[in-house]
Amino acid sequence: MANQEDTEKRQRTSETITISVVRGRNLKSTKNETLTSTVKIEFGHNVIGESSKIEGKSDYTVDYNYNASWSCSLIDPLALDDLVYKPVIVSVTEVLSRERKQKEERSILLGQTCIDLLPLLKGEERFTVRQPLFPPNPHADGHTDTFSNLPQIEVEISTAEPLLSESEIAGSNMFSFRVESAYAVPEVWHQSNLAYHYVTATPIPVSQDKEVYATIANGNLKSAMEREGPGAQRKWASTINITNHASYIINSNLPVVPFKDEDGDLTKREDHQFRVECETDRSRVTWNAERRCWMDSDAVSIFKTRIAHHRVWPIEIMKVLPQTQTKTRKGAHEEELSIHFHGVAYVDFAPLLYPGAQRLRGAYLVQPFSESEIQDKVEHRSIADEAAQIVSGLNRSVTSAIGKKTKKTTQSVTNKQSDGTVADGDGTGTEAQAYLENKTFIMIEICLDKPLVPKRPPSSLAKRVSEYIPPRSIFPTRIRSAQKTLDSYHKQVDHVAKLILNEYRLLNKGILGNHHMPQDTEIVDERRKELLYELNTSGKYFAFKEQMKHAIVKVVREKFLITKPFEDKDQLSNFLSELYSYLIDEMHVGLSKALSMKDDAPPPVTVIDANMMKHFAKEAEENGNYELAARYYQERLACNKNDPCHWFDYGTFCLLIGDINKAEECFKEALTINQQFVPGLILYGIVCHMDERNDEAETFLEAATTVEHDNILAWTILGLFYNSIEKEIFAEMALKEACRLNLLQAEKIDCNNLETTSDDHQLNSDAKLNKDKDKEIALEATESQSIEAEISRTVAESDKHESPVGDHQIPSTHSLEATPSHSLKVSNTTSKKGTTQKRGSRQVSRGNTSTFLQGKSGLSNIAANKNRAQSALSGGWSNPDTEIGSFPAGVVQPTEIPPPPPRPITPIPDQSTYMRAAQFLLRVNAFQMCEKALGAELIQYPKSDLPTQYYLHLAQLKLQMKQYDVAERNIEEALIHDYTNSNCWAILGHIKYLTSNYKEARSAYERTLALIDTADNMHIIYLRLASIYLGEKLYENAKNTFLLACKHSPSCLSWLGVGIACYRMGDLSEAEEALSEANVLNNHDAEVWGYLSLVCLRTNREEEAEQAYKYALKVGLSNKELLQEINEQQKVIGFGNPLVSTILSQ
């Protein structure tokens, strides 16, 4: 089907595109009369058509029904490229009636709109749009009306057949080149009055042998005071014949992207302040435009190849000054163009090769243009001359064949400096050096309609994972069929027993009514016979037997597995007797269940659960007892085989002992249970990578990032894997995503800390406010007494100087002078802790009291002051006839655009992504991948700036690999960086302990316990320090340290240590209790049985001493010193060893 469409496409060289203007709405005449208008359709430089004059209706609608069309070439890639970046311009013009003394009609442009033709290239044959008509002259405040108030035009675009076939659409792509602003431009640009064109351009392939120069001109030079308001929109790159707001692309607002989510050259933390300063306080050139480019399948392949080979893509920036036309000797006119400040930004396009990537945005530094540099980096020449020609308008469709030079034009382009001299091809030493001095950068965004490298969907990854490891359904625990038949038999016995009981009650109804049942043997036997007789004569006996028959048949089939008749009578007889006995026994069981009034006893609580067994296994690992650790892991699996964590932990143990095949099987079992188990996916991928099955490893590691997209470890390990197989671009993608997630996690932690701090501050401020309230209440009580005394004194003085004027008494000036000054104050000072307003309210109340004494003069003064204050706040207007804060008629209110909101500062994570990965890989014993993580961290930082965690993890790695000398050197380096790190001292103690340097090990362990911060694995620290104390015969210290281990996380070894310390101190009762606790946790520990035997010998318990000694030998007591001590004690006591007792008795 696709081949047939391609054949038809090749036969069809062009297609007609029809534009139908259906009607206009809300179209009003400028002369308050019936509207007479025409509609004109343009595409690029060409006028497609213009309608005749059409009169509107009374409801402000105009039915145009005008069609215009043009033929679009389907074999020219430039024609298809025009459709994506050039809009169709629809203009509505009002035709005014001819007035007197006018020879020609006048016309006024009512509005324009631009229609995007992109749907035609996406396979649509017909679509309709209804868009607003933007007036040529917007309002004075720089804002247009809302879309609902603007006139609207309805347009239909159609073709007879789709422009592209399905295969062409699938193989093609659209490249969007979006330029926002260039910041920190040279200040000398403001000193020139010449009309420059500010231009950016980049070459883009559109077919196998052609490329276009995506050029965006018409940049506006703006000072720092000219700020852009929120919600700015992008413009069309081609704005020919478009006026004002019609040049904006509808629904294309500029995004607000945090710094941490951007690409580019200025994404580091130290660059943020510089960017904020440039965006608010420095000059800039603003384009806010978008240039689209259509690429066919061949162009997409060329584009991908160039990115893979060179990574960077040149985007040139320049100032073009058009000169006046001059006559040549031959009489032809030639326009000379001069290029100034020629710079270039090298944009890293490698992120566009990330799987699923469609967007790239960031701030890129502008460098002086150098012909040799651009040849070395991208193997492409400069396109500044062609871009200048496109801007000039003389050659608007400049293109070139890929790898070939363009033909010479009649237009002269020179690269001049500001002093008039011509610059050379190498931009060094020219005026473009100002870009470096000012650190100019340009905001660029690149978008693709489809990703260059498709990303595998989660469903595809899940399918591949299930192909490698088929999932296994977890069947619930089901009752066996034989057990079901027994339960059915018990229920039937219960049912029949209830029926018989009902018959017995009916038969003995009179006796039961007297509440007296004779219990004589003869009477009971008589009642039994009567019941049997009644059941037999009524036929109920046979009915009950039939009810039991089905349950008994099922027991015979399911329990005894008898499905065929017996041939031998003896076998039948034996079977029937066995069946009868079995049914009678089960009948009693069923009746016991039915008649039992007691609840079933709860199952005993398990002392050791799965978490404790994991703890014991880890403890055995640390002590090097791998056989015991394996037994704990296997017991854990026996408890629950359907938990993937149990298989995962056993697999990590197998990695530790070097059994890679068994580890792979364990991880595979974990994934058969749960195919979205992320740790299992990661570790299985690592094991596959160790076995050099990289395709399989990539599938599982990528599946881990798909299951949990915000998993930092999964992305980091995927990036390390890609680095190891030399997929640099994929590795960069994964590691960049891991860094982004790491920053996001740091932001969340900062927000949580900020909320906690604010809550604490609020509690403190509330407490202080309560204290201030108490002080204010006491102060208010004191002030109220002084005010009452003051009022009485003032009234008394006014009585002496009163002058009768009607019924009113107006105080004299003496009373005003006598009024205390604090009663006339207005609270305009700032008080601490939020009490200004409350104290001000009291001052106003006192002021009101004195105002009552002062009369109307005080009120008028206050009102005048208030008016003056409001007049000052309103911007200086003091017209009493206008409302406060409004502007007089005829004065345009200035609209101040608020400054952009401050961007949040990116927090610093407490750990790098490599350190997080190294910590995890150490924990799961993946040492090979851990070395790669630490190596990546070493490359990222200079040696002097490496964090303490690097040396700590490297020492842990070397310790696991038993390279003690290297581990000791690294941990000493870590202690130089951070002398108070408890983990560093703990690792140093482990190194000294494993090398039998117990004195220094003890010192390091004691330092670890003395520090404020707690080390990660305190249990092993307690055990080893206590064992050192035991060796040095510091039994009290050993006991206390072992008890700390028991309190932290009890185990058999910790309680055994307590028992040994107590035994050596002679506290036999506590020793026995501790050894009993140890025996409960592990009854296969030979030393526990040995010390129990010693305790029993010392307490003269012969039988228990012999029994404990037997168990110690049975489980394999290998401690020769302990065995010798037991034998010597047995000889002294005279019992405890059965062999010795037998010899002595003889």
Secondary structure, DSSP 4 states (H G I P E B T S, - for coil): -HHHHHHHHHH--EEEEEEEEEEEES---TTSS--EEEEEEEETTEEEEE---EE--TTS-EEEEEEEEEEEESS-HHHHHHHHHSPEEEEEEEEPPP-TT-SS--EEEEEEEEE--HHHHTT-SEEEEEEEPBPSS--TTS-PPPTTTS-EEEEEEEESS-SS-HHHHHH-EEEEEEEEEEES--GGGGG--S-PEEEEEEEEE-SSSEEEEEEE---EEE-TT-PPPSS-EEEES--TT--GGGGEEEEEEPP---GGG-EES--SGGGHHHHHHHHHHS-EEEEEEEEEEEE-HHHHHHHHHHHHHH-EEEEEEEEEEEEEEEE-TTS-EEEEEEEEEEEEEEEE-GGGGSBT--EEEEEEE-EE-BHHHHHHHHS----HHHHHHHHHTSSTT-EEETTSPPPP-S-EEEEB-TTSPBP-SB-TTSGGGHHHHHT-EEEEEEEESS-SBPPPPHHHHHHHHHHHS-----PPP---HHHHHHHHHHHHHHHHHHHHHHHHHHHTHHHHHTT-----HHHHHHHHHHHHHHHHHHTHHHHHHHHHHHHHHHHHHHTS---S--S-HHHHHHHHHHHHHHHHHHHHHHHHHHH--SPPPPPPPPSS-HHHHHHHHHHHHHTT-HHHHHHHHHHHHHH-TT-HHHHHHHHHHHHHTT-HHHHHHHHHHHHHH-TT-HHHHHHHHHHHHHTT-HHHHHHHHHHHHHHSTT-HHHHHHHHHHHHHTT-HHHHHHHHHHHHHHHHHHHHHHHHHHHHHHHHHHHHHHHHHHHHHHHHHHHHHHHHHHHHHHHHHHHHHHHHHT---BTTB----HHHHHHS-GGGS----S--GGG-HHHHHHHHHHHHHHHHHHH-HHHHHHHHHHHHHHHHHHTTS---TTSPTT---TTPPPP-PPPPPPPPPPPPPPSS-HHHHHHHHHHHTT-HHHHHHHHHHHHHHS-GGG--HHHHHHHHHHHHHTT-HHHHHHHHHHHHHH-TT-HHHHHHHHHHHHHTT-HHHHHHHHHHHHHSSSPPS-HHHHHHHHHHHHHHTT-HHHHHHHHHHHHHHS--HHHHHHHHHHHHHTT-HHHHHHHHHHHHHH-TT-HHHHHHHHHHHHHTT-HHHHHHHHHHHHHTT---HHHHHHHHHHHHHHS-S-HHHHHHHH-
